[in-house]
Amino acid sequence: MPITLWNFPPDWVAKTGPVGAKIVEFVSKWYPEADGVFVSSAYRAHEDDGGTWSHHNGQIYRNSKTAAVDFVTYSRPGTAQLGLHGRDSAKMRDLAKWLYEHFGDLTVEMFHTTPFNTDNGFNIRYQEPTHGIPGHDNHIHFATSEALLGKMESRAPQLFREPVPHNVVVEPVVGASTLFGWDTSDYDHDRGMRPSHVRAAAEEGIRFFTHKVTDGTKTIHNRAGGKLKAARDAGIPFLGAYAVPRTPGNNGHGGIIHQVEFAIAETTRQFPDWQDFPGWFWQVDLEHWDWDTVQPWCGVEMCKQLRELTGKTALLYAPHWSYGDSIAGADPLWASDYGPNRIGNFKDLYDARDGNTGRGWRKYSDRTPVIWQFGSRGIVGGQKTCDINAFRGTEDDFARMINAPAVV
């Protein structure tokens, strides 16, 4: 391990638990300048105010254990060249920026201030940008949870070790325009999303919109109806609800048919207009979760049941990073590939990812995805931290894909 530990007891890994050790291993493996990084602090049995507030002695975030590690990049242990022209300040800034830009949305806590006028420091709390804390100019405080670290480990190979192979060419769609879409959930409402953001999104060019409605047979997202009504009233021509399949029996969830019936009933309760809305479609959100490694057949079966029971097309969100080439059938795939997952306007971010020839359009499971979710930190209609998506084609092309009437 190129990262050096300063004066750590032999049992520090056991004390900090697997999360702290894995944080150090993760940075050691993926940060290109890891051999110049030191760990100055990790597990602390007692903090000054009683030992109950800090991730340094382990906390719980969203039902997952956390740990914190302090990183420094001093020229050698016991020294520091800090300040505007200090090379150690620049090295720490670079590490903090790397963590912030690539994994900020998977960070429970990060604090680091710099002397440079080209940034505002690199500070995260509970996966969102925040203000800094004094005293964090000479080290980087970084904390995450076991669940979020697992997602960091899944993302890193996409960012740094798995470029599109040279023999795989993403073919452009000749003459294709681009439609942009926004998929949302009650978590967006918790972050501040309101109907006014949906109206603004339509004005900015969002042309398809989905909202999470159910998860298995036990969880309901109650904001779906209100947001779908706002999208309809804003003139967005293609609307959908999405359901998350669970492994039947896992944590008491029913069979796939019961999950489908649950999703249809709840969508009808919140937004009965779906039955007559010409541009309606379903989205199935299939992915591995920390508490349920859902197998591909669950999503494929959910799509089948939704089609048969409603006569509407179902699109299968089933990312390559979760399932590789194991997804059977011919359901239209909704891919995700976030790359650096930067913050910004959704159209600008799409252009920065090479747009209609970007790597998110590469074929997997024997078919080219029809929609690419290219980020989760986009700004849409003034709302931040949004899942942003693209479709290569016109509105008539989208309508044909979901077997809907042509847009008038």
DRENDO-1510 file (C-alpha; in Angstrom, 1 decimal, always signed):
<recs>
REC; n; res; u; v; w
REC; 1; MET; +0.0; +0.0; +0.0 .
REC; 2; PRO; +1.7; +3.3; -1.1 .
REC; 3; ILE; -0.2; +5.4; +1.5 .
REC; 4; THR; +1.7; +5.8; +4.7 .
REC; 5; LEU; +0.2; +5.6; +8.2 .
REC; 6; TRP; +1.6; +7.9; +10.8 .
REC; 7; ASN; +2.2; +6.3; +14.2 .
REC; 8; PHE; -0.8; +4.0; +14.0 .
REC; 9; PRO; -1.2; +1.1; +16.5 .
REC; 10; PRO; -1.0; -2.4; +15.0 .
REC; 11; ASP; -4.7; -2.9; +15.6 .
REC; 12; TRP; -5.9; +0.3; +13.9 .
REC; 13; VAL; -7.7; -1.6; +11.2 .
REC; 14; ALA; -9.6; -3.7; +13.7 .
REC; 15; LYS; -10.5; -0.6; +15.7 .
REC; 16; THR; -11.7; +1.5; +12.8 .
REC; 17; GLY; -13.5; -1.4; +11.3 .
REC; 18; PRO; -13.5; -2.5; +7.7 .
REC; 19; VAL; -14.9; +0.9; +6.4 .
REC; 20; GLY; -11.9; +2.9; +7.5 .
REC; 21; ALA; -9.4; +0.4; +6.1 .
REC; 22; LYS; -11.3; +0.2; +2.9 .
REC; 23; ILE; -11.3; +4.0; +2.5 .
REC; 24; VAL; -7.5; +3.9; +2.7 .
REC; 25; GLU; -7.2; +1.0; +0.3 .
REC; 26; PHE; -9.6; +2.7; -2.1 .
REC; 27; VAL; -7.5; +5.9; -2.3 .
REC; 28; SER; -4.3; +3.9; -2.4 .
REC; 29; LYS; -5.6; +1.9; -5.4 .
REC; 30; TRP; -7.3; +4.6; -7.5 .
REC; 31; TYR; -5.7; +8.0; -6.7 .
REC; 32; PRO; -2.8; +8.4; -9.2 .
REC; 33; GLU; -0.5; +10.2; -6.7 .
REC; 34; ALA; -1.3; +7.9; -3.8 .
REC; 35; ASP; +2.4; +7.3; -3.0 .
REC; 36; GLY; +2.6; +10.9; -1.8 .
REC; 37; VAL; -0.4; +10.6; +0.6 .
REC; 38; PHE; -0.3; +10.0; +4.4 .
REC; 39; VAL; -3.0; +9.1; +6.8 .
REC; 40; SER; -2.7; +11.3; +9.9 .
REC; 41; SER; -5.8; +10.1; +11.8 .
REC; 42; ALA; -8.6; +7.5; +11.5 .
REC; 43; TYR; -10.3; +5.8; +14.4 .
REC; 44; ARG; -10.6; +7.8; +17.6 .
REC; 45; ALA; -12.1; +6.1; +20.6 .
REC; 46; HIS; -13.0; +9.4; +22.4 .
REC; 47; GLU; -13.6; +12.9; +20.9 .
REC; 48; ASP; -13.2; +16.0; +23.1 .
REC; 49; ASP; -17.0; +16.4; +23.6 .
REC; 50; GLY; -17.7; +12.8; +24.6 .
REC; 51; GLY; -17.2; +10.7; +21.5 .
REC; 52; THR; -20.7; +10.6; +20.1 .
REC; 53; TRP; -20.6; +13.1; +17.2 .
REC; 54; SER; -17.7; +12.2; +14.9 .
REC; 55; HIS; -17.4; +9.6; +12.1 .
REC; 56; HIS; -13.9; +9.1; +13.4 .
REC; 57; ASN; -15.3; +6.7; +16.0 .
REC; 58; GLY; -17.9; +5.3; +13.7 .
REC; 59; GLN; -21.5; +6.3; +13.2 .
REC; 60; ILE; -24.5; +5.1; +11.2 .
REC; 61; TYR; -25.7; +6.9; +8.0 .
REC; 62; ARG; -28.8; +5.6; +6.3 .
REC; 63; ASN; -28.5; +2.2; +8.1 .
REC; 64; SER; -24.8; +1.8; +7.0 .
REC; 65; LYS; -21.7; +2.0; +9.2 .
REC; 66; THR; -19.4; +4.9; +8.6 .
REC; 67; ALA; -15.7; +5.8; +9.2 .
REC; 68; ALA; -13.6; +8.8; +8.8 .
REC; 69; VAL; -10.0; +9.2; +7.7 .
REC; 70; ASP; -7.8; +12.3; +7.7 .
REC; 71; PHE; -5.4; +12.6; +4.7 .
REC; 72; VAL; -2.4; +14.8; +4.4 .
REC; 73; THR; +0.1; +15.2; +1.6 .
REC; 74; TYR; +3.1; +16.8; +3.4 .
REC; 75; SER; +6.5; +16.5; +1.8 .
REC; 76; ARG; +7.5; +14.2; +4.7 .
REC; 77; PRO; +6.0; +13.3; +8.0 .
REC; 78; GLY; +6.2; +16.1; +10.6 .
REC; 79; THR; +6.6; +18.9; +8.0 .
REC; 80; ALA; +4.2; +21.0; +6.0 .
REC; 81; GLN; +4.6; +23.7; +3.3 .
REC; 82; LEU; +1.3; +25.4; +3.4 .
REC; 83; GLY; +0.0; +28.6; +2.1 .
REC; 84; LEU; -0.6; +30.1; -1.3 .
REC; 85; HIS; +2.7; +29.0; -2.7 .
REC; 86; GLY; +3.1; +25.9; -0.6 .
REC; 87; ARG; +3.4; +22.7; -2.6 .
REC; 88; ASP; +1.7; +20.7; +0.2 .
REC; 89; SER; -1.4; +22.9; -0.1 .
REC; 90; ALA; -1.5; +22.3; -3.8 .
REC; 91; LYS; -1.1; +18.5; -3.4 .
REC; 92; MET; -3.9; +18.4; -0.8 .
REC; 93; ARG; -6.1; +20.5; -3.0 .
REC; 94; ASP; -5.6; +18.1; -5.8 .
REC; 95; LEU; -6.6; +15.1; -3.7 .
REC; 96; ALA; -9.6; +16.9; -2.3 .
REC; 97; LYS; -10.7; +18.0; -5.8 .
REC; 98; TRP; -10.3; +14.4; -7.0 .
REC; 99; LEU; -12.5; +13.0; -4.3 .
REC; 100; TYR; -15.0; +15.9; -4.6 .
REC; 101; GLU; -15.5; +15.7; -8.4 .
REC; 102; HIS; -15.5; +11.9; -8.8 .
REC; 103; PHE; -17.2; +10.8; -5.5 .
REC; 104; GLY; -18.7; +13.8; -3.8 .
REC; 105; ASP; -22.3; +12.4; -4.3 .
REC; 106; LEU; -21.1; +9.2; -2.4 .
REC; 107; THR; -19.5; +11.1; +0.5 .
REC; 108; VAL; -21.0; +11.4; +3.9 .
REC; 109; GLU; -18.5; +14.1; +5.0 .
REC; 110; MET; -15.5; +15.9; +3.6 .
REC; 111; PHE; -13.9; +19.1; +4.7 .
REC; 112; HIS; -10.9; +20.8; +3.3 .
REC; 113; THR; -10.1; +24.5; +2.8 .
REC; 114; THR; -7.3; +25.9; +0.6 .
REC; 115; PRO; -5.5; +29.2; +0.3 .
REC; 116; PHE; -6.2; +29.5; -3.4 .
REC; 117; ASN; -8.6; +31.9; -5.0 .
REC; 118; THR; -9.6; +29.4; -7.7 .
REC; 119; ASP; -11.8; +27.3; -5.5 .
REC; 120; ASN; -14.1; +27.6; -2.5 .
REC; 121; GLY; -12.7; +24.6; -0.7 .
REC; 122; PHE; -14.0; +21.1; -1.1 .
REC; 123; ASN; -16.7; +20.4; +1.4 .
REC; 124; ILE; -19.5; +17.8; +1.5 .
REC; 125; ARG; -22.0; +16.8; +4.1 .
REC; 126; TYR; -24.5; +14.0; +3.6 .
REC; 127; GLN; -23.7; +13.8; -0.2 .
REC; 128; GLU; -24.4; +17.5; -0.8 .
REC; 129; PRO; -22.0; +20.5; -1.1 .
REC; 130; THR; -21.8; +22.5; +2.1 .
REC; 131; HIS; -19.6; +25.1; +3.9 .
REC; 132; GLY; -16.2; +24.4; +5.3 .
REC; 133; ILE; -15.2; +24.0; +8.9 .
REC; 134; PRO; -12.2; +26.1; +10.3 .
REC; 135; GLY; -9.1; +24.1; +11.0 .
REC; 136; HIS; -9.3; +21.9; +7.9 .
REC; 137; ASP; -6.6; +23.6; +5.8 .
REC; 138; ASN; -3.8; +21.3; +6.8 .
REC; 139; HIS; -5.6; +18.0; +6.2 .
REC; 140; ILE; -8.5; +16.5; +4.3 .
REC; 141; HIS; -11.3; +15.0; +6.5 .
REC; 142; PHE; -13.1; +12.3; +4.5 .
REC; 143; ALA; -15.9; +10.1; +5.7 .
REC; 144; THR; -18.3; +7.7; +4.0 .
REC; 145; SER; -20.4; +4.7; +4.7 .
REC; 146; GLU; -19.9; +1.0; +3.9 .
REC; 147; ALA; -22.9; +1.2; +1.4 .
REC; 148; LEU; -21.6; +4.3; -0.4 .
REC; 149; LEU; -18.1; +3.0; -0.5 .
REC; 150; GLY; -19.4; +0.0; -2.3 .
REC; 151; LYS; -20.8; +2.3; -4.9 .
REC; 152; MET; -17.5; +4.1; -5.1 .
REC; 153; GLU; -15.8; +0.8; -5.8 .
REC; 154; SER; -18.3; +0.1; -8.6 .
REC; 155; ARG; -17.8; +3.5; -10.2 .
REC; 156; ALA; -14.0; +3.7; -10.1 .
REC; 157; PRO; -13.4; +1.1; -12.8 .
REC; 158; GLN; -15.7; +3.0; -15.1 .
REC; 159; LEU; -13.8; +6.2; -14.6 .
REC; 160; PHE; -10.2; +5.1; -14.6 .
REC; 161; ARG; -9.7; +1.5; -15.9 .
REC; 162; GLU; -12.5; +0.7; -18.3 .
REC; 163; PRO; -12.5; +3.1; -21.3 .
REC; 164; VAL; -14.5; +2.0; -24.3 .
REC; 165; PRO; -12.4; -0.7; -26.0 .
REC; 166; HIS; -10.8; +0.4; -29.3 .
REC; 167; ASN; -12.7; -2.2; -31.2 .
REC; 168; VAL; -16.1; -0.9; -29.9 .
REC; 169; VAL; -17.3; +2.0; -31.9 .
REC; 170; VAL; -20.4; +3.9; -30.9 .
REC; 171; GLU; -22.2; +4.6; -34.2 .
REC; 172; PRO; -23.9; +8.0; -34.4 .
REC; 173; VAL; -27.6; +8.0; -35.4 .
REC; 174; VAL; -27.5; +9.8; -38.8 .
REC; 175; GLY; -29.3; +13.1; -38.5 .
REC; 176; ALA; -30.4; +12.4; -35.0 .
REC; 177; SER; -31.5; +15.2; -32.7 .
REC; 178; THR; -31.5; +14.7; -29.0 .
REC; 179; LEU; -34.3; +14.6; -26.5 .
REC; 180; PHE; -33.6; +15.2; -22.8 .
REC; 181; GLY; -35.3; +13.5; -19.9 .
REC; 182; TRP; -35.5; +13.8; -16.1 .
REC; 183; ASP; -36.2; +10.8; -13.8 .
REC; 184; THR; -37.2; +11.8; -10.2 .
REC; 185; SER; -38.4; +10.4; -6.9 .
REC; 186; ASP; -39.5; +11.6; -3.5 .
REC; 187; TYR; -35.8; +12.2; -2.7 .
REC; 188; ASP; -35.8; +15.0; -5.2 .
REC; 189; HIS; -38.8; +16.6; -3.4 .
REC; 190; ASP; -36.8; +16.2; -0.1 .
REC; 191; ARG; -33.9; +18.2; -1.8 .
REC; 192; GLY; -36.3; +21.0; -2.7 .
REC; 193; MET; -37.9; +20.0; -6.0 .
REC; 194; ARG; -41.4; +21.6; -6.6 .
REC; 195; PRO; -43.8; +21.8; -9.5 .
REC; 196; SER; -42.2; +25.1; -10.5 .
REC; 197; HIS; -39.0; +23.3; -11.2 .
REC; 198; VAL; -40.9; +20.9; -13.5 .
REC; 199; ARG; -42.4; +23.9; -15.4 .
REC; 200; ALA; -38.9; +25.4; -15.8 .
REC; 201; ALA; -37.5; +22.1; -16.9 .
REC; 202; ALA; -40.1; +21.9; -19.7 .
REC; 203; GLU; -39.1; +25.4; -20.8 .
REC; 204; GLU; -35.4; +24.3; -20.9 .
REC; 205; GLY; -36.2; +21.4; -23.2 .
REC; 206; ILE; -37.0; +18.4; -21.0 .
REC; 207; ARG; -39.3; +16.2; -23.2 .
REC; 208; PHE; -39.7; +13.0; -21.1 .
REC; 209; PHE; -40.2; +12.7; -17.4 .
REC; 210; THR; -40.6; +9.8; -15.0 .
REC; 211; HIS; -41.2; +9.5; -11.3 .
REC; 212; LYS; -40.6; +6.6; -8.9 .
REC; 213; VAL; -43.9; +5.2; -7.6 .
REC; 214; THR; -43.2; +2.0; -5.8 .
REC; 215; ASP; -40.4; -0.3; -4.5 .
REC; 216; GLY; -41.4; -3.9; -4.3 .
REC; 217; THR; -44.7; -4.3; -2.5 .
REC; 218; LYS; -43.9; -2.2; +0.6 .
REC; 219; THR; -42.7; +1.2; -0.4 .
REC; 220; ILE; -44.6; +4.1; -2.0 .
REC; 221; HIS; -43.4; +7.4; -3.2 .
REC; 222; ASN; -46.3; +9.7; -2.5 .
REC; 223; ARG; -45.1; +12.7; -4.5 .
REC; 224; ALA; -45.3; +11.0; -7.9 .
REC; 225; GLY; -48.9; +12.1; -8.7 .
REC; 226; GLY; -48.2; +15.8; -8.0 .
REC; 227; LYS; -45.0; +15.8; -10.1 .
REC; 228; LEU; -46.6; +13.9; -13.0 .
REC; 229; LYS; -49.5; +16.4; -13.0 .
REC; 230; ALA; -47.0; +19.3; -13.1 .
REC; 231; ALA; -45.2; +17.6; -16.0 .
REC; 232; ARG; -48.4; +17.0; -17.9 .
REC; 233; ASP; -49.6; +20.6; -17.3 .
REC; 234; ALA; -46.1; +21.9; -18.5 .
REC; 235; GLY; -46.6; +20.1; -21.8 .
REC; 236; ILE; -44.0; +17.5; -21.5 .
REC; 237; PRO; -45.2; +14.9; -24.1 .
REC; 238; PHE; -43.8; +11.7; -22.6 .
REC; 239; LEU; -44.5; +10.7; -19.1 .
REC; 240; GLY; -43.9; +7.5; -17.1 .
REC; 241; ALA; -43.8; +6.0; -13.6 .
REC; 242; TYR; -41.1; +3.7; -12.5 .
REC; 243; ALA; -41.1; +0.7; -10.1 .
REC; 244; VAL; -38.2; -1.0; -8.4 .
REC; 245; PRO; -38.3; -4.8; -8.5 .
REC; 246; ARG; -37.3; -6.8; -5.5 .
REC; 247; THR; -36.3; -10.4; -5.1 .
REC; 248; PRO; -39.6; -12.1; -4.2 .
REC; 249; GLY; -39.5; -12.9; -0.5 .
REC; 250; ASN; -36.6; -10.6; +0.3 .
REC; 251; ASN; -37.5; -8.6; +3.3 .
REC; 252; GLY; -41.2; -9.7; +2.9 .
REC; 253; HIS; -41.7; -8.4; -0.7 .
REC; 254; GLY; -44.2; -10.3; -2.8 .
REC; 255; GLY; -43.8; -12.0; -6.1 .
REC; 256; ILE; -43.2; -10.0; -9.3 .
REC; 257; ILE; -46.8; -10.1; -10.3 .
REC; 258; HIS; -47.8; -8.7; -6.9 .
REC; 259; GLN; -45.2; -5.9; -7.3 .
REC; 260; VAL; -46.6; -5.0; -10.7 .
REC; 261; GLU; -50.1; -4.9; -9.4 .
REC; 262; PHE; -48.9; -2.8; -6.5 .
REC; 263; ALA; -47.2; -0.3; -8.9 .
REC; 264; ILE; -50.2; -0.1; -11.3 .
REC; 265; ALA; -52.7; +0.4; -8.4 .
REC; 266; GLU; -50.6; +3.1; -6.8 .
REC; 267; THR; -50.0; +4.9; -10.1 .
REC; 268; THR; -53.7; +4.9; -10.7 .
REC; 269; ARG; -54.4; +6.3; -7.3 .
REC; 270; GLN; -52.0; +9.2; -7.7 .
REC; 271; PHE; -52.3; +9.9; -11.4 .
REC; 272; PRO; -55.3; +8.2; -13.0 .
REC; 273; ASP; -54.7; +10.1; -16.2 .
REC; 274; TRP; -51.9; +7.7; -17.1 .
REC; 275; GLN; -54.4; +5.4; -18.7 .
REC; 276; ASP; -55.4; +7.9; -21.3 .
REC; 277; PHE; -52.2; +9.9; -21.6 .
REC; 278; PRO; -51.0; +9.2; -25.2 .
REC; 279; GLY; -47.3; +9.4; -24.4 .
REC; 280; TRP; -47.3; +7.1; -21.3 .
REC; 281; PHE; -44.7; +4.4; -20.7 .
REC; 282; TRP; -43.3; +2.4; -17.8 .
REC; 283; GLN; -39.8; +2.4; -16.4 .
REC; 284; VAL; -38.4; -0.6; -14.5 .
REC; 285; ASP; -35.5; +0.3; -12.2 .
REC; 286; LEU; -33.4; -2.8; -12.0 .
REC; 287; GLU; -30.1; -2.7; -10.1 .
REC; 288; HIS; -28.2; -4.4; -7.4 .
REC; 289; TRP; -28.8; -3.0; -3.9 .
REC; 290; ASP; -26.7; -3.5; -0.8 .
REC; 291; TRP; -29.7; -5.3; +0.9 .
REC; 292; ASP; -30.9; -7.2; -2.2 .
REC; 293; THR; -28.8; -8.4; -5.1 .
REC; 294; VAL; -31.8; -8.4; -7.5 .
REC; 295; GLN; -31.3; -10.8; -10.5 .
REC; 296; PRO; -31.9; -9.8; -14.1 .
REC; 297; TRP; -34.9; -12.0; -14.5 .
REC; 298; CYS; -36.9; -9.9; -12.0 .
REC; 299; GLY; -36.7; -6.8; -14.1 .
REC; 300; VAL; -37.3; -8.7; -17.4 .
REC; 301; GLU; -40.4; -10.3; -15.8 .
REC; 302; MET; -41.7; -7.0; -14.4 .
REC; 303; CYS; -41.4; -5.4; -17.9 .
REC; 304; LYS; -43.4; -8.4; -19.4 .
REC; 305; GLN; -46.1; -8.2; -16.8 .
REC; 306; LEU; -46.5; -4.4; -17.2 .
REC; 307; ARG; -46.8; -4.7; -21.0 .
REC; 308; GLU; -49.4; -7.5; -20.7 .
REC; 309; LEU; -51.5; -5.9; -18.0 .
REC; 310; THR; -51.5; -2.3; -19.3 .
REC; 311; GLY; -50.7; -2.5; -23.0 .
REC; 312; LYS; -48.0; +0.2; -22.5 .
REC; 313; THR; -44.3; -0.1; -23.3 .
REC; 314; ALA; -41.9; -0.8; -20.4 .
REC; 315; LEU; -38.3; +0.4; -20.6 .
REC; 316; LEU; -35.7; -1.5; -18.5 .
REC; 317; TYR; -33.2; +0.6; -16.6 .
REC; 318; ALA; -30.5; -2.1; -16.1 .
REC; 319; PRO; -27.0; -0.6; -16.2 .
REC; 320; HIS; -24.0; -2.4; -17.6 .
REC; 321; TRP; -22.0; -1.7; -14.4 .
REC; 322; SER; -24.5; -3.8; -12.4 .
REC; 323; TYR; -25.3; -6.6; -14.9 .
REC; 324; GLY; -22.8; -6.6; -17.6 .
REC; 325; ASP; -24.1; -8.7; -20.6 .
REC; 326; SER; -26.4; -10.9; -18.6 .
REC; 327; ILE; -29.8; -9.2; -19.4 .
REC; 328; ALA; -31.9; -11.5; -21.4 .
REC; 329; GLY; -34.8; -10.7; -23.7 .
REC; 330; ALA; -35.3; -7.7; -25.9 .
REC; 331; ASP; -36.6; -5.0; -23.6 .
REC; 332; PRO; -35.4; -1.5; -24.6 .
REC; 333; LEU; -32.5; -0.7; -22.2 .
REC; 334; TRP; -32.0; +2.4; -20.2 .
REC; 335; ALA; -28.3; +2.6; -19.5 .
REC; 336; SER; -26.3; +4.7; -17.0 .
REC; 337; ASP; -22.7; +5.8; -17.2 .
REC; 338; TYR; -21.9; +8.9; -15.2 .
REC; 339; GLY; -18.2; +9.3; -16.0 .
REC; 340; PRO; -16.8; +12.2; -13.8 .
REC; 341; ASN; -20.4; +13.0; -12.8 .
REC; 342; ARG; -19.9; +16.7; -12.7 .
REC; 343; ILE; -22.3; +19.4; -11.6 .
REC; 344; GLY; -23.8; +21.6; -14.2 .
REC; 345; ASN; -26.5; +22.3; -16.8 .
REC; 346; PHE; -27.8; +19.1; -18.3 .
REC; 347; LYS; -27.2; +20.1; -21.9 .
REC; 348; ASP; -23.7; +21.3; -21.2 .
REC; 349; LEU; -22.9; +18.0; -19.4 .
REC; 350; TYR; -24.2; +15.9; -22.3 .
REC; 351; ASP; -21.9; +17.8; -24.7 .
REC; 352; ALA; -19.0; +17.3; -22.4 .
REC; 353; ARG; -19.7; +13.5; -22.5 .
REC; 354; ASP; -19.4; +13.5; -26.3 .
REC; 355; GLY; -23.2; +13.7; -26.8 .
REC; 356; ASN; -24.7; +11.3; -29.3 .
REC; 357; THR; -21.4; +9.5; -29.7 .
REC; 358; GLY; -20.6; +9.2; -26.0 .
REC; 359; ARG; -19.6; +6.0; -24.4 .
REC; 360; GLY; -23.0; +5.5; -22.8 .
REC; 361; TRP; -24.4; +4.5; -26.2 .
REC; 362; ARG; -22.2; +1.4; -26.4 .
REC; 363; LYS; -24.0; -1.9; -27.0 .
REC; 364; TYR; -24.3; -4.4; -24.1 .
REC; 365; SER; -26.5; -7.5; -23.6 .
REC; 366; ASP; -26.7; -7.7; -27.4 .
REC; 367; ARG; -28.5; -4.3; -27.9 .
REC; 368; THR; -27.8; -0.6; -28.0 .
REC; 369; PRO; -29.5; +1.3; -25.2 .
REC; 370; VAL; -32.3; +3.6; -26.2 .
REC; 371; ILE; -31.8; +6.0; -23.3 .
REC; 372; TRP; -28.6; +7.0; -21.6 .
REC; 373; GLN; -28.6; +8.4; -18.0 .
REC; 374; PHE; -25.4; +10.3; -18.2 .
REC; 375; GLY; -25.3; +11.9; -14.8 .
REC; 376; SER; -26.9; +12.3; -11.3 .
REC; 377; ARG; -25.7; +15.8; -10.4 .
REC; 378; GLY; -27.3; +17.8; -13.2 .
REC; 379; ILE; -29.1; +21.1; -12.8 .
REC; 380; VAL; -32.6; +20.9; -14.3 .
REC; 381; GLY; -35.1; +23.8; -14.1 .
REC; 382; GLY; -33.1; +25.3; -11.3 .
REC; 383; GLN; -33.2; +22.0; -9.3 .
REC; 384; LYS; -29.8; +20.5; -8.3 .
REC; 385; THR; -28.6; +16.9; -8.0 .
REC; 386; CYS; -30.8; +15.6; -10.8 .
REC; 387; ASP; -30.7; +12.3; -12.8 .
REC; 388; ILE; -30.3; +13.4; -16.4 .
REC; 389; ASN; -31.0; +11.4; -19.5 .
REC; 390; ALA; -30.8; +11.6; -23.3 .
REC; 391; PHE; -32.6; +9.9; -26.2 .
REC; 392; ARG; -31.1; +10.0; -29.7 .
REC; 393; GLY; -33.9; +11.0; -32.1 .
REC; 394; THR; -36.9; +13.2; -32.5 .
REC; 395; GLU; -40.2; +13.2; -30.6 .
REC; 396; ASP; -41.8; +11.1; -33.3 .
REC; 397; ASP; -38.9; +8.6; -32.9 .
REC; 398; PHE; -39.6; +8.4; -29.2 .
REC; 399; ALA; -43.3; +8.0; -29.8 .
REC; 400; ARG; -42.6; +5.0; -32.1 .
REC; 401; MET; -40.3; +3.5; -29.5 .
REC; 402; ILE; -43.0; +3.4; -26.9 .
REC; 403; ASN; -45.8; +2.6; -29.4 .
REC; 404; ALA; -47.5; +5.9; -28.8 .
REC; 405; PRO; -49.3; +8.2; -31.3 .
REC; 406; ALA; -47.1; +10.7; -33.1 .
REC; 407; VAL; -46.7; +14.0; -31.3 .
REC; 408; VAL; -49.0; +16.7; -32.6 .
</recs>
